[in-house]
Amino acid sequence: MVIDLRSDTLTKPTPDMLQAMWAAPVGDDVFGEDPTVNALEEKLADMFGMEAGLFCPSGTMTNQIAIRLHTGLQTEVICHKNSHIYLYEGGGIMSNSHASVKLLDGAFGKISPQDVLDSINPDDVHAAETTLVSLENTMNKGGGSIYTLDEIKPIKEICDQHGLKLHLDGARLFNALVESGESPQGWGAMFDTISICLSKGLGCPVGSVLLGNKADIKKARKVRKAFGGGMRQAGFLAAAAIYALDHHIDRLKEDHSRARSLGRMLMDHPLVAEVLPVNTNIVIAKLSGIDPTEMLQKLENKNIKTVRFGKDQVRFVTHLDFDDAMLAEFGKRIMEL
Ligand SMILES: *Cc1c(COP(=O)(O)O)cnc(C)c1O
């Protein structure tokens, strides 16, 4: 049995999800005529108390569209130096939006209100105009760390005072919400736009949704077309998402509890120096006396797949296709390394 913990994007649709996909009524979504896509966009917007949604092929696209909406020539985005929008989206902030970036530091991938305030450029001929702050929840590179609403509020106030837009890369927002117990509406009220991935913990094959107000989503639809993301009978994919929103949110807690167990197993391992606090479904282990490449090979020899995460770390992600039997087997196999 292969135990694949490289990512929560590796899951396959469940039989029930596939049934829902086969049964979906569809139409041409570029014409706005796919009833299932429209239903998904409306369902997620309603959940978050936001006006509208836009279904896109990837979370990179929803983030990049949001950045395009909130920036322009000679503008600047504030985000954490380890954020996905900066590190893992192919340099898109520059190539798609021609915007500059101010990178902040902060423990577990989170930025502080004071640092945001200090990073806003002065209204000065020399400086790029700061127009956008982008946050990530959960924070992938922070080890699946969580922002609480109380941490967001002062950042939102600063944005309001300085006329900045606030975007959330919520690729794993539901992982955060099932842990904190906070409501989606509370989050919807804080942000101009939110990107939500359906292909991560929720277990869909494809897709992300961008949420925002009607005017922004209307513009976003046009940007999506220019990015090549207008899909036709995309309702088959949207049906998977509707199914996941109805059936796969609460179960994220299981992924988190398995991740905590997995973290404890690794903590006791002689090749592991430290495990970052496990808050959700991501476990980051700092290695001791072994190079990540060598560690990955050792794990691979035991049919465990994972990825390198920085110069002395490896990352394990739990998901829908990782069950208790695999967890027990994982524990056994790592003792044989
Ligand atoms: C996965 C991910 C995205 C989007 O990735 P896609 O593969 O383009 O869907 C965005 N932000 C974070 C934090 C992610 O983990």
PDBQT file of the ligand as one rigid body, heavy atoms in Angstrom, charges set to zero:
ROOT
HETATM    1  C1  LIG A 401      -3.067  25.196  -3.495  1.00  0.00    +0.000 C 
HETATM    2  C2  LIG A 401      -3.033  26.586  -3.071  1.00  0.00    +0.000 A 
HETATM    3  C3  LIG A 401      -3.468  27.618  -3.919  1.00  0.00    +0.000 A 
HETATM    4  C4  LIG A 401      -3.984  27.393  -5.320  1.00  0.00    +0.000 C 
HETATM    5  O1  LIG A 401      -3.362  26.407  -5.998  1.00  0.00    +0.000 OA
HETATM    6  P1  LIG A 401      -3.890  25.791  -7.365  1.00  0.00    +0.000 P 
HETATM    7  O2  LIG A 401      -3.081  24.572  -7.466  1.00  0.00    +0.000 OA
HETATM    8  O3  LIG A 401      -3.613  26.782  -8.410  1.00  0.00    +0.000 OA
HETATM    9  O4  LIG A 401      -5.357  25.508  -7.240  1.00  0.00    +0.000 OA
HETATM   10  C5  LIG A 401      -3.430  28.906  -3.436  1.00  0.00    +0.000 A 
HETATM   11  N1  LIG A 401      -3.011  29.162  -2.195  1.00  0.00    +0.000 NA
HETATM   12  C6  LIG A 401      -2.607  28.218  -1.346  1.00  0.00    +0.000 A 
HETATM   13  C7  LIG A 401      -2.187  28.581   0.024  1.00  0.00    +0.000 C 
HETATM   14  C8  LIG A 401      -2.603  26.885  -1.754  1.00  0.00    +0.000 A 
HETATM   15  O5  LIG A 401      -2.192  25.947  -0.906  1.00  0.00    +0.000 OA
ENDROOT
TORSDOF 0
